[in-house]
């Protein structure tokens, strides 16, 4: 299961927020990844703001890319806004990339 989660994280790191040149995983937009024994993936993710221009397309992209990972049978993306995203949720790498460090 851990190997599958690593592959999912790897694919999430190929998806970028179009307004910020950092991937959605390093931005801290992925809150939780749950994987069932059957390979069904549940992702809780957020957006940088509720009015994000990619609010419809980004979750669809995440779903499609996660479902392309070998071993994943299905993916569900839950958009949540609790807790609200802020820059403190970014990884050190993302903060460095964006000049916050």
N, CA, C and O atoms as CSV, one atom per row, in Angstrom:
chain,resi,resn,atom,element,x,y,z
A,1,UNK,N,N,0.831,-1.195,0.000
A,1,UNK,CA,C,0.000,0.000,0.000
A,1,UNK,C,C,0.877,1.261,0.000
A,1,UNK,O,O,0.562,2.248,-0.665
A,2,UNK,N,N,1.977,1.211,0.754
A,2,UNK,CA,C,2.873,2.362,0.837
A,2,UNK,C,C,3.491,2.667,-0.534
A,2,UNK,O,O,3.667,3.827,-0.906
A,3,UNK,N,N,3.818,1.597,-1.277
A,3,UNK,CA,C,4.391,1.770,-2.611
A,3,UNK,C,C,3.387,2.466,-3.536
A,3,UNK,O,O,3.761,3.338,-4.320
A,4,UNK,N,N,2.117,2.076,-3.438
A,4,UNK,CA,C,1.074,2.693,-4.255
A,4,UNK,C,C,0.894,4.159,-3.872
A,4,UNK,O,O,0.721,5.012,-4.742
A,5,UNK,N,N,0.934,4.451,-2.593
A,5,UNK,CA,C,0.810,5.853,-2.158
A,5,UNK,C,C,1.977,6.679,-2.697
A,5,UNK,O,O,1.785,7.824,-3.105
A,6,UNK,N,N,3.180,6.112,-2.703
A,6,UNK,CA,C,4.337,6.822,-3.254
A,6,UNK,C,C,4.135,7.145,-4.734
A,6,UNK,O,O,4.485,8.233,-5.191
A,7,UNK,N,N,3.569,6.193,-5.479
A,7,UNK,CA,C,3.317,6.418,-6.901
A,7,UNK,C,C,2.242,7.487,-7.096
A,7,UNK,O,O,2.318,8.282,-8.033
A,8,UNK,N,N,1.252,7.505,-6.220
A,8,UNK,CA,C,0.199,8.520,-6.303
A,8,UNK,C,C,0.781,9.905,-6.016
A,8,UNK,O,O,0.491,10.865,-6.729
A,9,UNK,N,N,1.595,10.002,-4.981
A,9,UNK,CA,C,2.237,11.284,-4.652
A,9,UNK,C,C,3.108,11.733,-5.825
A,9,UNK,O,O,3.126,12.914,-6.171
A,10,UNK,N,N,3.820,10.803,-6.428
A,10,UNK,CA,C,4.680,11.124,-7.576
A,10,UNK,C,C,3.848,11.729,-8.717
A,10,UNK,O,O,4.267,12.714,-9.326
A,11,UNK,N,N,2.683,11.154,-9.009
A,11,UNK,CA,C,1.843,11.691,-10.089
A,11,UNK,C,C,1.227,13.026,-9.680
A,11,UNK,O,O,1.056,13.904,-10.526
A,12,UNK,N,N,0.888,13.199,-8.396
A,12,UNK,CA,C,0.340,14.476,-7.927
A,12,UNK,C,C,1.352,15.606,-8.102
A,12,UNK,O,O,0.980,16.761,-8.312
A,13,UNK,N,N,2.623,15.260,-8.013
A,13,UNK,CA,C,3.676,16.264,-8.162
A,13,UNK,C,C,3.882,16.688,-9.613
A,13,UNK,O,O,4.716,17.548,-9.895
A,14,UNK,N,N,3.120,16.085,-10.543
A,14,UNK,CA,C,3.187,16.506,-11.945
A,14,UNK,C,C,2.044,17.463,-12.296
A,14,UNK,O,O,1.956,17.938,-13.428
A,15,UNK,N,N,1.170,17.744,-11.323
A,15,UNK,CA,C,0.013,18.608,-11.559
A,15,UNK,C,C,0.295,19.960,-10.918
A,15,UNK,O,O,0.583,20.048,-9.725
A,16,UNK,N,N,0.209,21.008,-11.724
A,16,UNK,CA,C,0.555,22.342,-11.235
A,16,UNK,C,C,-0.672,23.239,-11.173
A,16,UNK,O,O,-1.561,23.161,-12.022
A,17,UNK,N,N,-0.707,24.086,-10.162
A,17,UNK,CA,C,-1.699,25.146,-10.100
A,17,UNK,C,C,-1.298,26.126,-11.200
A,17,UNK,O,O,-0.153,26.578,-11.223
A,18,UNK,N,N,-2.213,26.466,-12.113
A,18,UNK,CA,C,-1.812,27.317,-13.231
A,18,UNK,C,C,-1.400,28.735,-12.836
A,18,UNK,O,O,-0.743,29.425,-13.616
A,19,UNK,N,N,-1.775,29.171,-11.652
A,19,UNK,CA,C,-1.419,30.530,-11.230
A,19,UNK,C,C,-0.126,30.586,-10.442
A,19,UNK,O,O,0.461,31.656,-10.276
A,20,UNK,N,N,0.320,29.432,-9.956
A,20,UNK,CA,C,1.518,29.373,-9.110
A,20,UNK,C,C,2.424,28.281,-9.679
A,20,UNK,O,O,1.959,27.159,-9.879
A,21,UNK,N,N,3.688,28.565,-9.944
A,21,UNK,CA,C,4.564,27.584,-10.600
A,21,UNK,C,C,5.086,26.490,-9.657
A,21,UNK,O,O,6.279,26.184,-9.654
A,22,UNK,N,N,4.188,25.907,-8.863
A,22,UNK,CA,C,4.553,24.844,-7.924
A,22,UNK,C,C,3.466,23.780,-8.016
A,22,UNK,O,O,2.293,24.100,-8.212
A,23,UNK,N,N,3.859,22.506,-7.874
A,23,UNK,CA,C,2.859,21.442,-7.983
A,23,UNK,C,C,1.895,21.450,-6.793
A,23,UNK,O,O,2.200,21.992,-5.730
A,24,UNK,N,N,0.730,20.840,-6.994
A,24,UNK,CA,C,-0.333,20.894,-5.986
A,24,UNK,C,C,0.032,20.178,-4.695
A,24,UNK,O,O,-0.477,20.524,-3.629
A,25,UNK,N,N,0.912,19.178,-4.782
A,25,UNK,CA,C,1.315,18.453,-3.569
A,25,UNK,C,C,2.209,19.329,-2.695
A,25,UNK,O,O,1.991,19.447,-1.490
A,26,UNK,N,N,3.212,19.941,-3.314
A,26,UNK,CA,C,4.135,20.806,-2.557
A,26,UNK,C,C,3.439,22.076,-2.076
A,26,UNK,O,O,3.832,22.663,-1.068
A,27,UNK,N,N,2.398,22.498,-2.806
A,27,UNK,CA,C,1.625,23.669,-2.373
A,27,UNK,C,C,0.811,23.378,-1.111
A,27,UNK,O,O,0.356,24.300,-0.433
A,28,UNK,N,N,0.631,22.102,-0.803
A,28,UNK,CA,C,-0.159,21.741,0.375
A,28,UNK,C,C,-1.649,21.662,0.074
A,28,UNK,O,O,-2.471,21.739,0.987
A,29,UNK,N,N,-2.004,21.509,-1.203
A,29,UNK,CA,C,-3.417,21.422,-1.564
A,29,UNK,C,C,-4.000,20.031,-1.328
A,29,UNK,O,O,-5.219,19.870,-1.270
A,30,UNK,N,N,-3.140,19.036,-1.193
A,30,UNK,CA,C,-3.606,17.672,-0.916
A,30,UNK,C,C,-3.578,17.468,0.588
A,30,UNK,O,O,-2.514,17.456,1.206
A,31,UNK,N,N,-4.757,17.307,1.168
A,31,UNK,CA,C,-4.849,17.141,2.621
A,31,UNK,C,C,-4.707,15.685,3.048
A,31,UNK,O,O,-4.066,15.391,4.057
A,32,UNK,N,N,-5.302,14.777,2.283
A,32,UNK,CA,C,-5.249,13.372,2.698
A,32,UNK,C,C,-5.433,12.466,1.490
A,32,UNK,O,O,-6.187,12.781,0.569
A,33,UNK,N,N,-4.727,11.326,1.507
A,33,UNK,CA,C,-4.866,10.286,0.495
A,33,UNK,C,C,-5.180,8.997,1.233
A,33,UNK,O,O,-4.401,8.548,2.074
A,34,UNK,N,N,-6.326,8.402,0.914
A,34,UNK,CA,C,-6.720,7.121,1.510
A,34,UNK,C,C,-6.858,6.093,0.390
A,34,UNK,O,O,-7.433,6.379,-0.660
A,35,UNK,N,N,-6.326,4.898,0.625
A,35,UNK,CA,C,-6.359,3.850,-0.398
A,35,UNK,C,C,-6.981,2.602,0.210
A,35,UNK,O,O,-6.538,2.124,1.255
A,36,UNK,N,N,-8.011,2.076,-0.448
A,36,UNK,CA,C,-8.629,0.834,0.029
A,36,UNK,C,C,-7.828,-0.361,-0.500
A,36,UNK,O,O,-6.996,-0.214,-1.395
A,37,UNK,N,N,-8.087,-1.528,0.057
A,37,UNK,CA,C,-7.419,-2.746,-0.398
A,37,UNK,C,C,-7.729,-3.040,-1.861
A,37,UNK,O,O,-6.948,-3.693,-2.554
A,38,UNK,N,N,-8.887,-2.546,-2.326
A,38,UNK,CA,C,-9.308,-2.772,-3.711
A,38,UNK,C,C,-8.683,-1.775,-4.681
A,38,UNK,O,O,-8.906,-1.866,-5.888
A,39,UNK,N,N,-7.908,-0.830,-4.172
A,39,UNK,CA,C,-7.258,0.153,-5.035
A,39,UNK,C,C,-8.082,1.402,-5.292
A,39,UNK,O,O,-7.773,2.181,-6.193
A,40,UNK,N,N,-9.142,1.598,-4.493
A,40,UNK,CA,C,-9.939,2.812,-4.622
A,40,UNK,C,C,-9.272,3.909,-3.795
A,40,UNK,O,O,-8.984,3.727,-2.612
A,41,UNK,N,N,-9.032,5.050,-4.441
A,41,UNK,CA,C,-8.323,6.155,-3.800
A,41,UNK,C,C,-9.306,7.282,-3.504
A,41,UNK,O,O,-10.068,7.701,-4.376
A,42,UNK,N,N,-9.280,7.763,-2.276
A,42,UNK,CA,C,-10.063,8.935,-1.853
A,42,UNK,C,C,-9.061,10.030,-1.526
A,42,UNK,O,O,-8.179,9.848,-0.687
A,43,UNK,N,N,-9.205,11.167,-2.195
A,43,UNK,CA,C,-8.315,12.298,-1.932
A,43,UNK,C,C,-9.127,13.453,-1.388
A,43,UNK,O,O,-10.173,13.800,-1.937
A,44,UNK,N,N,-8.651,14.043,-0.320
A,44,UNK,CA,C,-9.203,15.307,0.167
A,44,UNK,C,C,-8.223,16.372,-0.265
A,44,UNK,O,O,-7.044,16.333,0.087
A,45,UNK,N,N,-8.720,17.317,-1.026
A,45,UNK,CA,C,-7.856,18.404,-1.468
A,45,UNK,C,C,-8.612,19.720,-1.366
A,45,UNK,O,O,-9.836,19.754,-1.239
A,46,UNK,N,N,-7.856,20.783,-1.426
A,46,UNK,CA,C,-8.450,22.105,-1.397
A,46,UNK,C,C,-7.933,22.900,-2.581
A,46,UNK,O,O,-7.134,22.407,-3.377
A,47,UNK,N,N,-8.386,24.103,-2.685
A,47,UNK,CA,C,-7.917,25.022,-3.714
A,47,UNK,C,C,-7.345,26.244,-3.003
A,47,UNK,O,O,-7.635,26.474,-1.829
A,48,UNK,N,N,-6.545,27.013,-3.699
A,48,UNK,CA,C,-5.951,28.186,-3.049
A,48,UNK,C,C,-7.022,29.188,-2.648
A,48,UNK,O,O,-6.823,29.978,-1.725
A,49,UNK,N,N,-8.162,29.159,-3.340
A,49,UNK,CA,C,-9.302,29.986,-2.938
A,49,UNK,C,C,-10.571,29.365,-3.504
A,49,UNK,O,O,-10.518,28.683,-4.527
A,50,UNK,N,N,-11.709,29.588,-2.856
A,50,UNK,CA,C,-12.971,29.042,-3.370
A,50,UNK,C,C,-13.308,29.572,-4.771
A,50,UNK,O,O,-14.058,28.932,-5.509
A,51,UNK,N,N,-12.767,30.718,-5.134
A,51,UNK,CA,C,-13.025,31.317,-6.448
A,51,UNK,C,C,-11.943,30.972,-7.469
A,51,UNK,O,O,-11.817,31.634,-8.500
A,52,UNK,N,N,-11.181,29.952,-7.181
A,52,UNK,CA,C,-10.081,29.536,-8.061
A,52,UNK,C,C,-10.610,29.297,-9.480
A,52,UNK,O,O,-11.615,28.607,-9.654
A,53,UNK,N,N,-9.940,29.860,-10.498
A,53,UNK,CA,C,-10.426,29.708,-11.871
A,53,UNK,C,C,-10.412,28.268,-12.392
A,53,UNK,O,O,-11.078,27.965,-13.382
A,54,UNK,N,N,-9.666,27.385,-11.742
A,54,UNK,CA,C,-9.614,25.983,-12.182
A,54,UNK,C,C,-10.396,25.071,-11.239
A,54,UNK,O,O,-10.127,23.872,-11.165
A,55,UNK,N,N,-11.357,25.635,-10.526
A,55,UNK,CA,C,-12.134,24.865,-9.539
A,55,UNK,C,C,-12.833,23.656,-10.154
A,55,UNK,O,O,-13.048,22.653,-9.474
A,56,UNK,N,N,-13.183,23.742,-11.418
A,56,UNK,CA,C,-13.837,22.602,-12.063
A,56,UNK,C,C,-12.845,21.678,-12.756
A,56,UNK,O,O,-12.986,20.457,-12.689
A,57,UNK,N,N,-11.855,22.239,-13.411
A,57,UNK,CA,C,-10.938,21.409,-14.196
A,57,UNK,C,C,-9.849,20.732,-13.372
A,57,UNK,O,O,-9.457,19.610,-13.694
A,58,UNK,N,N,-9.353,21.369,-12.333
A,58,UNK,CA,C,-8.245,20.799,-11.556
A,58,UNK,C,C,-8.631,19.479,-10.868
A,58,UNK,O,O,-7.876,18.513,-10.978
A,59,UNK,N,N,-9.762,19.395,-10.170
A,59,UNK,CA,C,-10.131,18.113,-9.555
A,59,UNK,C,C,-10.299,16.999,-10.590
A,59,UNK,O,O,-9.959,15.847,-10.322
A,60,UNK,N,N,-10.820,17.338,-11.764
A,60,UNK,CA,C,-10.982,16.358,-12.841
A,60,UNK,C,C,-9.619,15.855,-13.300
A,60,UNK,O,O,-9.438,14.661,-13.538
A,61,UNK,N,N,-8.660,16.775,-13.422
A,61,UNK,CA,C,-7.299,16.416,-13.818
A,61,UNK,C,C,-6.659,15.507,-12.774
A,61,UNK,O,O,-6.008,14.520,-13.115
A,62,UNK,N,N,-6.849,15.846,-11.495
A,62,UNK,CA,C,-6.304,15.025,-10.407
A,62,UNK,C,C,-6.887,13.619,-10.476
A,62,UNK,O,O,-6.148,12.638,-10.391
A,63,UNK,N,N,-8.189,13.511,-10.627
A,63,UNK,CA,C,-8.863,12.210,-10.708
A,63,UNK,C,C,-8.295,11.375,-11.851
A,63,UNK,O,O,-7.941,10.211,-11.660
A,64,UNK,N,N,-8.208,11.967,-13.034
A,64,UNK,CA,C,-7.721,11.237,-14.206
A,64,UNK,C,C,-6.279,10.773,-14.040
A,64,UNK,O,O,-5.941,9.641,-14.386
A,65,UNK,N,N,-5.438,11.645,-13.512
A,65,UNK,CA,C,-4.024,11.269,-13.349
A,65,UNK,C,C,-3.859,10.193,-12.280
A,65,UNK,O,O,-3.067,9.267,-12.457
A,66,UNK,N,N,-4.594,10.301,-11.173
A,66,UNK,CA,C,-4.489,9.286,-10.122
A,66,UNK,C,C,-5.002,7.943,-10.648
A,66,UNK,O,O,-4.424,6.898,-10.349
A,67,UNK,N,N,-6.071,7.966,-11.421
A,67,UNK,CA,C,-6.602,6.719,-11.978
A,67,UNK,C,C,-5.663,6.097,-13.003
A,67,UNK,O,O,-5.798,4.916,-13.321
A,68,UNK,N,N,-4.718,6.868,-13.525
A,68,UNK,CA,C,-3.749,6.320,-14.481
A,68,UNK,C,C,-2.623,5.547,-13.792
A,68,UNK,O,O,-1.850,4.855,-14.455
A,69,UNK,N,N,-2.530,5.661,-12.468
A,69,UNK,CA,C,-1.475,4.963,-11.717
A,69,UNK,C,C,-1.813,3.476,-11.650
A,69,UNK,O,O,-2.929,3.097,-11.296
A,70,UNK,N,N,-0.843,2.645,-11.992
A,70,UNK,CA,C,-1.041,1.195,-11.938
A,70,UNK,C,C,-1.368,0.767,-10.509
A,70,UNK,O,O,-0.653,1.113,-9.568
A,71,UNK,N,N,-2.444,0.017,-10.359
A,71,UNK,CA,C,-2.871,-0.432,-9.038
A,71,UNK,C,C,-4.068,0.346,-8.505
A,71,UNK,O,O,-4.722,-0.083,-7.555
A,72,UNK,N,N,-4.352,1.499,-9.124
A,72,UNK,CA,C,-5.516,2.293,-8.734
A,72,UNK,C,C,-6.686,1.871,-9.614
A,72,UNK,O,O,-6.596,1.911,-10.841
A,73,UNK,N,N,-7.783,1.466,-8.980
A,73,UNK,CA,C,-8.951,1.034,-9.737
A,73,UNK,C,C,-9.942,2.169,-9.952
A,73,UNK,O,O,-10.700,2.168,-10.922
A,74,UNK,N,N,-9.932,3.136,-9.042
A,74,UNK,CA,C,-10.879,4.251,-9.104
A,74,UNK,C,C,-10.365,5.345,-8.179
A,74,UNK,O,O,-9.685,5.069,-7.190
A,75,UNK,N,N,-10.697,6.594,-8.513
A,75,UNK,CA,C,-10.289,7.712,-7.655
A,75,UNK,C,C,-11.465,8.654,-7.450
A,75,UNK,O,O,-12.248,8.909,-8.366
A,76,UNK,N,N,-11.571,9.158,-6.245
A,76,UNK,CA,C,-12.585,10.149,-5.894
A,76,UNK,C,C,-11.866,11.345,-5.280
A,76,UNK,O,O,-11.046,11.191,-4.376
A,77,UNK,N,N,-12.181,12.533,-5.778
A,77,UNK,CA,C,-11.555,13.755,-5.284
A,77,UNK,C,C,-12.613,14.565,-4.541
A,77,UNK,O,O,-13.612,14.989,-5.122
A,78,UNK,N,N,-12.377,14.769,-3.266
A,78,UNK,CA,C,-13.275,15.569,-2.436
A,78,UNK,C,C,-12.649,16.939,-2.236
A,78,UNK,O,O,-11.555,17.048,-1.684
A,79,UNK,N,N,-13.337,17.986,-2.683
A,79,UNK,CA,C,-12.854,19.354,-2.471
A,79,UNK,C,C,-13.361,19.827,-1.115
A,79,UNK,O,O,-14.562,19.826,-0.844
A,80,UNK,N,N,-12.421,20.228,-0.276
A,80,UNK,CA,C,-12.771,20.703,1.068
A,80,UNK,C,C,-12.133,22.080,1.291
A,80,UNK,O,O,-11.094,22.398,0.713
A,81,UNK,N,N,-12.758,22.862,2.117
A,81,UNK,CA,C,-12.214,24.189,2.438
A,81,UNK,C,C,-12.015,24.356,3.939
A,81,UNK,O,O,-11.896,25.472,4.444
A,82,UNK,N,N,-11.981,23.230,4.640
A,82,UNK,CA,C,-11.761,23.263,6.080
A,82,UNK,C,C,-10.652,22.288,6.410
A,82,UNK,O,O,-10.867,21.083,6.281
A,83,UNK,N,N,-9.502,22.726,6.819
A,83,UNK,CA,C,-9.146,24.118,7.078
A,83,UNK,C,C,-8.861,24.857,5.776
A,83,UNK,O,O,-8.460,24.247,4.785
A,84,UNK,N,N,-9.069,26.167,5.780
A,84,UNK,CA,C,-8.765,26.949,4.587
A,84,UNK,C,C,-7.264,26.913,4.301
A,84,UNK,O,O,-6.445,26.915,5.220
A,85,UNK,N,N,-6.920,26.879,3.027
A,85,UNK,CA,C,-5.514,26.842,2.638
A,85,UNK,C,C,-4.865,28.195,2.913
A,85,UNK,O,O,-5.478,29.245,2.722
A,86,UNK,N,N,-3.613,28.148,3.366
A,86,UNK,CA,C,-2.793,29.359,3.419
A,86,UNK,C,C,-1.348,28.967,3.140
A,86,UNK,O,O,-1.024,27.780,3.100
A,87,UNK,N,N,-0.489,29.941,2.950
A,87,UNK,CA,C,0.884,29.657,2.508
A,87,UNK,C,C,1.690,28.834,3.505
A,87,UNK,O,O,2.708,28.252,3.131
A,88,UNK,N,N,1.263,28.771,4.758
A,88,UNK,CA,C,1.986,27.963,5.741
A,88,UNK,C,C,1.847,26.464,5.466
A,88,UNK,O,O,2.589,25.662,6.034
A,89,UNK,N,N,0.915,26.083,4.613
A,89,UNK,CA,C,0.707,24.671,4.276
A,89,UNK,C,C,1.674,24.185,3.197
A,89,UNK,O,O,1.754,22.988,2.920
A,90,UNK,N,N,2.401,25.110,2.596
A,90,UNK,CA,C,3.355,24.742,1.555
A,90,UNK,C,C,4.568,24.045,2.172
A,90,UNK,O,O,4.935,24.288,3.321
A,91,UNK,N,N,5.170,23.176,1.372
A,91,UNK,CA,C,6.409,22.536,1.802
A,91,UNK,C,C,7.526,23.569,1.810
A,91,UNK,O,O,7.390,24.649,1.235
A,92,UNK,N,N,8.625,23.231,2.461
A,92,UNK,CA,C,9.793,24.123,2.464
A,92,UNK,C,C,10.276,24.358,1.034
A,92,UNK,O,O,10.685,25.463,0.677
A,93,UNK,N,N,10.221,23.300,0.220
A,93,UNK,CA,C,10.646,23.392,-1.182
A,93,UNK,C,C,9.798,24.417,-1.936
A,93,UNK,O,O,10.331,25.229,-2.693
A,94,UNK,N,N,8.478,24.382,-1.731
A,94,UNK,CA,C,7.587,25.326,-2.403
A,94,UNK,C,C,7.833,26.742,-1.918
A,94,UNK,O,O,7.847,27.681,-2.714
A,95,UNK,N,N,8.025,26.900,-0.618
A,95,UNK,CA,C,8.285,28.252,-0.072
A,95,UNK,C,C,9.576,28.817,-0.640
A,95,UNK,O,O,9.656,30.004,-0.957
A,96,UNK,N,N,10.584,27.967,-0.768
A,96,UNK,CA,C,11.857,28.390,-1.335
A,96,UNK,C,C,11.672,28.796,-2.799
A,96,UNK,O,O,12.159,29.840,-3.231
A,97,UNK,N,N,10.964,27.958,-3.548
A,97,UNK,CA,C,10.703,28.223,-4.974
A,97,UNK,C,C,9.991,29.554,-5.185
A,97,UNK,O,O,10.270,30.262,-6.153
A,98,UNK,N,N,9.073,29.899,-4.282
A,98,UNK,CA,C,8.284,31.117,-4.425
A,98,UNK,C,C,8.879,32.309,-3.687
A,98,UNK,O,O,8.296,33.393,-3.679
A,99,UNK,N,N,10.034,32.108,-3.070
A,99,UNK,CA,C,10.726,33.216,-2.413
A,99,UNK,C,C,10.198,33.577,-1.032
A,99,UNK,O,O,10.391,34.699,-0.565
A,100,UNK,N,N,9.527,32.623,-0.373
A,100,UNK,CA,C,9.030,32.878,0.980
A,100,UNK,C,C,10.071,32.554,2.043
A,100,UNK,O,O,9.858,32.836,3.223
A,101,UNK,N,N,11.199,31.963,1.640
A,101,UNK,CA,C,12.268,31.635,2.597
A,101,UNK,C,C,13.518,32.405,2.248
A,101,UNK,O,O,14.535,32.273,2.929
